[in-house]
Amino acid sequence: MKQLFIPLLFLLLPLLTLAQTKAGGLVFDEGGNPVPFANVVFAGSTEGTITNEDGRFYLQSDNTYDGLKVTFVGFQPKEISLPQKVNYNLEITLQEETESLNEVVIYTGKQPKKNNPAIDILRKIWANKRSNGLSLVDQYQYDKYEKVEFDLNTIDSALINSKIFNKMEFIFDQMDTSRITGKTYLPIFINERSSQVFGDNILGKEKEELEGNRNSGFSTNQTLIAFIQELYNDFNVYDNYLKFFDKSFVSPLSTTGIDTYNYVLSDSAYIENKWCYNIIYYPRRSNELTFKGDFWVNDTTWAIKDINLQVNKSANINWVKEIYIEQEFDVLNDSLFLITRDYFLSDFALRKKEGSRGVYGKRTTLYDDYKFDKPMKESFYDERVTRYEEDVYTKPDEFWEEKRLEPLSKDEKGVYVMLDSLKKVPKFQRFYDVGSVLVSGYYEWDDANLDIGPVFSAFGFNDVEGLRIRGGARTYFDQNDPRRIEGFGAYGFRDKKFKFGLSGKALLDHKARLILSGGYRQDVEQIAASLTTSTDVLGRNLASSSLVTVGNNDQLTSIKLANFAIEAEFLKNLVVRSDMSYRTLKSASPTFNLDYYTDFTQSEIKSEVKQAEFVLSAIYEPGKRTSGYGVERTVTNEWFPTIYFGYTKGVEGLLDSDFDYEKLQMSYRQPWRMGGLGTFSSTIEAGKTFGEVPLGLLSVVPGNQNLFSIYGTFPQLNYYEFITDTYATLHLEHNFGGRIFGRIPFLKKLNLREIIGFRGAWGSISDENQLINATNIEYIAPNKKPYYEYSVGIGNILKVLRIDFNFRGNYLDTADARKFGVTGALEFSF
């Protein structure tokens, strides 16, 4: 997490050689009304664009043209001359095509689904989409070159003269103008990536071998590179949903597209000796994750030749003002159409107003040198890169001159020099430090190779410690560190006690990812907040992160935990771990205790639990991607399942341990993308304890007395309300992404998102565990009927706030039962 400040810096800074032909302006009808989605091309070429909802357009070309051609179904084509190389603020008026009004559909409003030639063509695309492209061959390989660039846009004199850029004015020497939007921009970062891709359709496997990676100023930062890769995931335009920015956009080629888009057959022409049809599409409804644009499709293979996609401006997406995509396909023979170029532009901004500043993110991907039917062994696809290969990130200029499939512009080349100079400016270094703290939570003390933090756990409050302060640090040389040491110290002003923790871990074998770890912690903790007991010595501590709670928060435990572990990842994303831990537990509060009877006559009571345990666990997370090759890695994606199995053996007598027992636990968590219906999260968890154990070792259904929404807990349960030794829980949550609110006139402009949730728990407690209970807490388990609660929530309030309204479904007569509550959370999402 150390270097993830770069993406945030791109979002914060906005607050703070030219193409040969450029043209921009507005298209109107004879009544002065703007004409949306009209085709505008340079005369005598296929280079063009379509007007937006307001009739506005902009395009540019490296070639020289002297005219524009504007076409629009139901209107006469119009050509205008371009007297200069740069032609802005053009106003073009179209006249209706009166002679053809009875033969064509006027291109306004909703288009018919029946007797529409565009939809007839669309159905042929569906029928043939698996008969085009790489799916036709058994094996394939090709060269792939990817260039990602970030630019400050809407550069004007006010920004250039701003005090924020004092002594950094030299960066504006690299300004250029976007061929898509017409805005002036300043390149501030560029990343190049060259790789070879291998695939086998019979095995169903694909592998990408990275040959070289280079970026301006941060050449060896794998976390930044991984972030870029996840931000701009590859996608197939033929899929029903195109997934990027954590969203699922309905593709214009989707089999559900008829219900989502209007389609108009606009034109036909020869493109590279292939007869093609041009179809314009635009959304039927606003606020949905849809596109507008057009595509050319071949009339025999029904394969896409060219397509452009522009996200509907009213789409419910945060921080992104505009998204524009172009894809080009080439014909290798009569049936094999392959992608050759993919261009993706996104305009990140805090506001969506036309003149607001932002940051362009541009990805250009080029594909070349396709080869087919050269099989590779299956083991080739299963090989993993387990070590950092520095030469991949430090290729010389000669390598890039050979591997680039298109040359860098003068301004792009200048970015490499500019950012190297910028890093020497003290003011930029201060921006660097602030961004790092905001994103990672740590302050980088480079001279000592330490990260200080996390700053977000510096203060807390609870009924035992009162005001709590906490400070910590960890060693950090780079993200490939083979070992790491971390520690913290904390102090409570009410209990006047010092707490601390120290841990270390070392990577012994890169190939098997064999890791040894150990540590010790002495602290105050809320152990009733999770069913799965963590063996992570410095894991999350609710006592240090909670400032405001509901009801009494005095049921805290003083814990001393020593742990030693060894783990390995012999198979990708399957981690097997063995722990040996020893802990002592006793109440941290005079109003709460963990007492238990030591015999069935209930004559002797102990208040402290001493327990030695051996834990064997396995976590499988298929599809997880990470960056870095050190002892700690950064997860760079999120849409993957997590499957956990754990076995715990408590050994009585070992190191004076008190109990002999066994515990089995499992959980399965899966986030789901539901296309146009939003996103869904599901978690099931179950466990059973064999043997007699006191409260501190039982499974407490996790309540949540915080005012913050915490997934996996029950916000209407108090701590220690349900206590079990056998349990099963279920958590379901669905975010509709604004699909409902987006259809309500007075709400749709707010871009709110609807969230519903359901949580349930069943459990039981044995008579033997009931008999040894000597605490001041009555054991209640939801065994006769499962406990449940549900919630409705509103997300994306002011783009960052979520509020959940939680309702308790049953067990309403339980003492201190909370029937209704409100929790909230800060969520930064697209």
SULLIN-V497244 format. One record per pair of residues at least 24 apart in sequence whose ideal C-beta (glycine too) atoms are under 8 Angstrom apart, sorted by the first residue. I is the first residue (numbers start at 0). GAP is how many residues later the second one is. Records with the same first field share a line. If there is no record, write none. Layout:
I: GAP ; GAP
//
This chain:
0: 222 ; 438 ; 439 ; 440 ; 441 ; 633
1: 221 ; 434 ; 438 ; 440 ; 442 ; 449 ; 474 ; 477
2: 215 ; 218 ; 220 ; 221 ; 433 ; 437 ; 476
3: 219 ; 220 ; 223 ; 435 ; 436 ; 630
4: 427 ; 430 ; 431 ; 432 ; 433 ; 434 ; 435
5: 183 ; 212 ; 215 ; 218 ; 221 ; 429
6: 220 ; 224 ; 432
7: 427 ; 430 ; 431
8: 422 ; 423 ; 426
9: 140 ; 178 ; 179 ; 338 ; 349 ; 351
10: 308 ; 337 ; 339 ; 348
11: 419 ; 423
12: 139 ; 175 ; 346 ; 418
13: 138 ; 139 ; 140 ; 335 ; 336 ; 342 ; 343 ; 344 ; 345
14: 335 ; 342
15: 146 ; 148 ; 149
16: 159 ; 392 ; 393 ; 394
17: 158 ; 159
18: 41 ; 42 ; 43 ; 158 ; 160
19: 41 ; 42 ; 43 ; 44 ; 65
20: 39 ; 40 ; 42 ; 43 ; 44 ; 61 ; 64
21: 36 ; 37 ; 38 ; 63 ; 64 ; 65 ; 66 ; 155 ; 157 ; 160
22: 34 ; 35 ; 36 ; 37 ; 45 ; 59 ; 64 ; 65 ; 67
23: 32 ; 33 ; 34 ; 35 ; 63 ; 64 ; 65 ; 66 ; 158
24: 31 ; 32 ; 62 ; 63 ; 64 ; 65 ; 66 ; 67
25: 25 ; 28 ; 29 ; 30 ; 31 ; 64 ; 65 ; 66
26: 24 ; 28 ; 30 ; 43 ; 45 ; 65 ; 66 ; 67
27: 27 ; 63 ; 64 ; 65 ; 66
28: 46 ; 64 ; 65 ; 67
29: 63 ; 64 ; 65 ; 66
34: 37 ; 40 ; 59
35: 246
36: 35 ; 70 ; 243 ; 245 ; 255 ; 257
37: 32 ; 33 ; 34 ; 37 ; 56
38: 31 ; 32 ; 33 ; 227 ; 228 ; 239 ; 241 ; 255
39: 28 ; 29 ; 30
40: 27 ; 28
41: 25 ; 26 ; 27
42: 24 ; 25 ; 26 ; 36
45: 223 ; 225 ; 260
48: 131 ; 259
49: 230 ; 242 ; 243 ; 244 ; 258 ; 260
51: 240 ; 258 ; 261
52: 239 ; 260
57: 120 ; 121 ; 122 ; 123 ; 124
58: 120 ; 121
59: 117 ; 118 ; 119 ; 122
60: 118
67: 24
69: 24
70: 195 ; 196
71: 35
72: 31 ; 32 ; 33 ; 34 ; 191 ; 192 ; 193 ; 207
73: 26 ; 27 ; 30 ; 31 ; 32 ; 33
87: 94
104: 159
106: 157 ; 159 ; 173
108: 153
109: 152 ; 174
110: 151 ; 152 ; 153
112: 145
115: 147 ; 149
116: 148
117: 145 ; 146 ; 147 ; 161 ; 163
118: 139 ; 144
120: 144 ; 156 ; 158 ; 176 ; 181
121: 131 ; 135 ; 136 ; 141 ; 157
123: 178
124: 113 ; 128 ; 172 ; 177 ; 178 ; 179
125: 127 ; 129
126: 175
127: 173 ; 174 ; 175
128: 109 ; 124
130: 170 ; 204
131: 169 ; 170 ; 171 ; 203 ; 204 ; 205
132: 170 ; 203 ; 204 ; 205 ; 206
133: 65 ; 67 ; 204
134: 66
135: 199 ; 200
136: 64 ; 199 ; 235 ; 236
137: 62 ; 63 ; 64 ; 234 ; 235 ; 237
138: 59 ; 60 ; 61 ; 62 ; 63 ; 233 ; 234 ; 235 ; 236 ; 237
139: 58 ; 59 ; 61 ; 230 ; 231 ; 232
140: 55 ; 56 ; 57 ; 58 ; 229 ; 230 ; 233
141: 54 ; 55 ; 225 ; 226 ; 227 ; 228 ; 229
142: 51 ; 52 ; 53 ; 54 ; 224 ; 225 ; 226 ; 260 ; 262
143: 49 ; 50 ; 51 ; 52 ; 53 ; 64 ; 221 ; 222 ; 223
144: 47 ; 48 ; 49 ; 220 ; 221 ; 223 ; 258 ; 259 ; 260 ; 261
145: 46 ; 47 ; 48 ; 49 ; 217 ; 218 ; 219 ; 220
146: 43 ; 44 ; 45 ; 46 ; 215 ; 216 ; 217 ; 218 ; 259 ; 261 ; 265
147: 42 ; 43 ; 45 ; 80 ; 84 ; 213 ; 214 ; 215 ; 216
148: 38 ; 40 ; 41 ; 42 ; 211 ; 212 ; 213 ; 214 ; 263 ; 266
149: 37 ; 38 ; 39 ; 40 ; 209 ; 210 ; 211 ; 212
150: 25 ; 34 ; 35 ; 36 ; 37 ; 208 ; 209 ; 211
151: 33 ; 34 ; 36 ; 205 ; 207 ; 208
152: 25 ; 28 ; 30 ; 31 ; 32 ; 33 ; 194 ; 204 ; 205 ; 206 ; 207
153: 29 ; 30 ; 31 ; 201 ; 202 ; 203 ; 204
154: 28 ; 29 ; 30 ; 31
155: 28
158: 198
165: 261
166: 258 ; 260
167: 254 ; 257 ; 259 ; 260
169: 248 ; 251
170: 247 ; 251
172: 241 ; 245
173: 237 ; 240 ; 241 ; 244
174: 236
175: 233 ; 235
177: 167 ; 182
179: 144 ; 165
180: 141 ; 166
184: 175
186: 224 ; 225 ; 227 ; 228 ; 231
187: 171 ; 227 ; 230 ; 231
188: 26 ; 27 ; 28 ; 226 ; 230
189: 25 ; 26 ; 218 ; 222 ; 225 ; 226
190: 24 ; 25 ; 33 ; 34 ; 37
191: 208 ; 212
192: 32
193: 205 ; 206 ; 209 ; 210
197: 178 ; 182 ; 183
199: 175 ; 176 ; 178 ; 181
202: 175 ; 178
204: 173 ; 176 ; 177
205: 175
206: 173 ; 174 ; 176
209: 182
210: 181 ; 184 ; 192
211: 180 ; 181 ; 183 ; 187 ; 188 ; 191
212: 179 ; 180 ; 182
213: 179 ; 181 ; 186
215: 199 ; 200 ; 202 ; 203 ; 204
216: 199 ; 202 ; 203 ; 205 ; 206
218: 174 ; 175
219: 170 ; 173 ; 174 ; 258
220: 258
221: 166 ; 171 ; 257 ; 258 ; 405 ; 406
222: 256 ; 404 ; 405 ; 411 ; 413
224: 402
225: 399 ; 400 ; 401 ; 408 ; 410
226: 400 ; 409
228: 407
229: 395 ; 406 ; 407
230: 130
231: 112 ; 129 ; 131
233: 131
236: 67 ; 70 ; 72 ; 90
237: 66
239: 435
240: 432 ; 434 ; 435
241: 67
242: 430
244: 72 ; 75 ; 101 ; 585
245: 392 ; 583 ; 584
246: 42 ; 70 ; 490 ; 583
247: 41 ; 425 ; 426 ; 427 ; 428
248: 40 ; 41 ; 42 ; 62 ; 66
249: 38 ; 39 ; 40 ; 41 ; 425 ; 426
250: 40
251: 29 ; 39 ; 41 ; 43 ; 55 ; 57
252: 42 ; 51
255: 420
256: 24
258: 25
259: 24 ; 25 ; 28 ; 30 ; 416
260: 29
265: 28
267: 31
270: 25 ; 34 ; 35
271: 33 ; 59
273: 24 ; 25 ; 26 ; 31 ; 57
274: 24 ; 25
275: 29
282: 29
284: 457 ; 458
285: 26 ; 28 ; 456 ; 462
286: 27 ; 28 ; 29 ; 451 ; 455 ; 456 ; 461 ; 464
287: 24 ; 27 ; 28 ; 388 ; 451 ; 454
288: 26 ; 27 ; 28 ; 387 ; 448
289: 25
290: 34
297: 33 ; 39
299: 34
300: 33 ; 34 ; 36
302: 26 ; 34
303: 25 ; 33
304: 24 ; 26 ; 32
312: 39
313: 434
315: 421 ; 422 ; 426 ; 435 ; 437 ; 480
316: 513
317: 433 ; 478 ; 481 ; 511 ; 512
318: 29 ; 30 ; 31 ; 480 ; 511
319: 26 ; 27 ; 28 ; 29 ; 510
320: 26 ; 27 ; 28 ; 30 ; 31 ; 35 ; 37
321: 24 ; 25
322: 24
331: 38
337: 29 ; 32
338: 28
339: 26 ; 27 ; 28
340: 24 ; 25 ; 26
341: 24 ; 25
363: 42
365: 39 ; 40
367: 37
381: 190
383: 188
384: 244
385: 124 ; 125 ; 127 ; 243
386: 123 ; 242
387: 92 ; 240 ; 241
441: 32 ; 34
443: 32
444: 28
448: 26 ; 27 ; 28
449: 24 ; 25 ; 26
450: 24 ; 25
455: 89
456: 84 ; 87 ; 88
458: 88
459: 83 ; 84 ; 85 ; 86 ; 87
460: 85 ; 86 ; 87
461: 62 ; 64 ; 81 ; 84 ; 87 ; 91 ; 92 ; 94
462: 89 ; 90 ; 91 ; 93 ; 126
463: 28 ; 30 ; 31 ; 60 ; 79 ; 90 ; 92 ; 124 ; 125
464: 27 ; 28 ; 29 ; 30 ; 32 ; 59 ; 78
465: 26 ; 27 ; 28 ; 29
466: 25 ; 26 ; 27
467: 24 ; 25 ; 75 ; 76
468: 24
469: 74
471: 66
477: 152
478: 148 ; 149 ; 151 ; 153 ; 154 ; 155
479: 148 ; 149 ; 150
480: 149 ; 150 ; 151
481: 24 ; 25 ; 148 ; 149
482: 24 ; 148
483: 146 ; 147 ; 148
485: 52
486: 51
487: 50
489: 33 ; 54
491: 32
494: 29 ; 93
496: 27
498: 24 ; 25
500: 36 ; 37
501: 35
502: 34 ; 35
504: 126 ; 127
505: 125
506: 123 ; 124
508: 59
509: 119
511: 56 ; 57 ; 58
512: 54 ; 55 ; 56 ; 62
513: 52 ; 53 ; 54
514: 51 ; 52 ; 53 ; 116
515: 48 ; 49 ; 50
516: 46 ; 47 ; 48 ; 49 ; 50
517: 44 ; 45 ; 46 ; 47
518: 43 ; 44
519: 40 ; 41 ; 42 ; 43
520: 38 ; 39 ; 40
521: 37 ; 38 ; 39
522: 35 ; 36
523: 32 ; 33 ; 34 ; 35 ; 64
524: 31 ; 32 ; 34
525: 27 ; 29 ; 30 ; 31 ; 193
526: 30 ; 32 ; 58 ; 169 ; 173
527: 27 ; 172 ; 174 ; 175 ; 191 ; 192
528: 173 ; 174 ; 175 ; 184 ; 190
529: 172 ; 182
530: 134 ; 154 ; 156 ; 168 ; 169 ; 170 ; 171 ; 196 ; 198
531: 112 ; 114 ; 133 ; 135 ; 153 ; 155
532: 115
534: 28 ; 30 ; 44 ; 46 ; 80
535: 27
536: 24 ; 25 ; 26
541: 164
545: 160
547: 158 ; 159
548: 156 ; 157 ; 158
549: 155 ; 156 ; 157 ; 268 ; 271
550: 154 ; 167 ; 265 ; 267
551: 39
552: 152 ; 166
553: 35 ; 37 ; 38
554: 34 ; 37 ; 164 ; 165
555: 31 ; 32 ; 33 ; 36
556: 28 ; 29 ; 30 ; 31 ; 37 ; 139
557: 27 ; 28 ; 29 ; 30
558: 24 ; 25 ; 26
559: 24
572: 47 ; 48 ; 49 ; 50 ; 51
573: 44 ; 45 ; 46
574: 43 ; 44 ; 45
575: 40 ; 41 ; 42
576: 38 ; 39 ; 40 ; 41 ; 42
577: 36 ; 37 ; 38 ; 39
578: 34 ; 35 ; 36 ; 37 ; 38
579: 32 ; 33 ; 34 ; 35
580: 31 ; 32 ; 34
581: 28 ; 29 ; 30 ; 31 ; 73 ; 75
582: 26 ; 27 ; 28 ; 30
583: 24 ; 25 ; 26 ; 27
584: 24 ; 26 ; 111
591: 184 ; 185
592: 181 ; 182 ; 183
593: 100 ; 101 ; 102 ; 181
594: 99 ; 179 ; 180 ; 181
595: 98 ; 99 ; 176 ; 177 ; 178 ; 179
596: 174 ; 175 ; 176 ; 177
597: 174
599: 171 ; 172
601: 169 ; 172
604: 169
605: 52
608: 49 ; 50 ; 85 ; 87 ; 88
609: 45 ; 46 ; 47 ; 48
610: 39 ; 46 ; 47 ; 48 ; 86
611: 38 ; 39 ; 42 ; 43 ; 45
612: 35 ; 36 ; 37 ; 38
613: 34 ; 35 ; 37
614: 31 ; 32 ; 33 ; 34
615: 30 ; 31
616: 27 ; 28 ; 29 ; 30
617: 26 ; 27 ; 28
618: 24 ; 25
637: 33
638: 32 ; 34
639: 31
640: 27 ; 28 ; 29 ; 30
641: 25 ; 26 ; 27 ; 28
642: 24 ; 25
643: 24
649: 41 ; 43 ; 47
658: 32 ; 33 ; 34 ; 35 ; 38
659: 31
660: 28 ; 29 ; 30 ; 31 ; 32 ; 36
661: 27 ; 28 ; 29
662: 24 ; 25 ; 26 ; 27
663: 24 ; 26
673: 60
675: 63
676: 59 ; 62
677: 56 ; 57 ; 58 ; 59 ; 61 ; 75
678: 55 ; 56 ; 58
679: 52 ; 53 ; 54 ; 55
680: 30 ; 50 ; 51 ; 52 ; 53
681: 48 ; 49 ; 50 ; 51
682: 28 ; 29 ; 46 ; 47 ; 48
683: 44 ; 45 ; 46 ; 47
684: 42 ; 43 ; 44
685: 41 ; 42 ; 43
686: 39 ; 40
687: 37 ; 38 ; 39
688: 36 ; 37
691: 74 ; 76 ; 77 ; 80
692: 32 ; 76
693: 78 ; 79 ; 81
694: 25 ; 28 ; 78 ; 80 ; 82
697: 25 ; 26 ; 27 ; 67 ; 71
698: 24 ; 25 ; 26 ; 27 ; 28 ; 64
699: 24
700: 26 ; 28 ; 60 ; 62 ; 81 ; 86
703: 119
705: 117
706: 115 ; 116 ; 117
707: 115 ; 116 ; 117
708: 84 ; 93 ; 95 ; 114 ; 115 ; 116
709: 113
713: 45 ; 47 ; 73 ; 75
714: 74 ; 76 ; 89 ; 91 ; 106 ; 108
715: 73 ; 90 ; 91 ; 92 ; 101 ; 102 ; 103 ; 104 ; 105
716: 70 ; 72 ; 101
717: 98 ; 100
719: 57
720: 59 ; 93
721: 39 ; 41 ; 58 ; 59 ; 60 ; 65
722: 42 ; 54 ; 56 ; 57 ; 58
723: 39 ; 40 ; 41 ; 57 ; 58
724: 38 ; 39 ; 40 ; 41 ; 44
725: 37 ; 38 ; 39 ; 40
726: 34 ; 35 ; 36 ; 37
727: 33 ; 34 ; 35
728: 30 ; 31 ; 32 ; 33
729: 28 ; 29 ; 30 ; 31
730: 26 ; 27 ; 28
731: 25 ; 26 ; 27
732: 24 ; 25
734: 60
737: 58
750: 45 ; 48
751: 42 ; 43 ; 44 ; 45
752: 41 ; 42 ; 43
753: 38 ; 39 ; 40 ; 41
754: 36 ; 37 ; 38 ; 39 ; 40 ; 47 ; 49
755: 34 ; 35 ; 36 ; 37
756: 33 ; 34 ; 35 ; 36 ; 47
757: 30 ; 31 ; 32 ; 33
758: 29 ; 30 ; 31 ; 32
759: 26 ; 27 ; 28
760: 25 ; 26 ; 27
761: 24 ; 25
779: 34
781: 29
784: 25
786: 24
794: 32
795: 31 ; 33
799: 26 ; 27 ; 28
800: 24 ; 25 ; 26
801: 24 ; 25
//
